């Protein structure tokens, strides 16, 4: 039995880094590093781990930056 931890929850917002002014991206990275092999998302019978979710989100972010996205857009 695996435990699924939500990326943003009362637990994440109570994360020690949150009190140090860490960004959501930093909190997400920390959660992914700690729980990389645990399930992060399950939808329509497909599940991915935090590690897979992190890799996918990094690819999307890089593609957006390549297309000219930046903070505030």
Secondary structure as GFF3:
##gff-version 3
##sequence-region A 1 73
A	DSSP	alpha_helix	10	13	.	.	.	ID=ss1
A	DSSP	three_ten_helix	16	20	.	.	.	ID=ss2
A	DSSP	alpha_helix	24	35	.	.	.	ID=ss3
A	DSSP	beta_strand	39	43	.	.	.	ID=ss4
A	DSSP	beta_strand	46	49	.	.	.	ID=ss5
A	DSSP	alpha_helix	50	66	.	.	.	ID=ss6
###
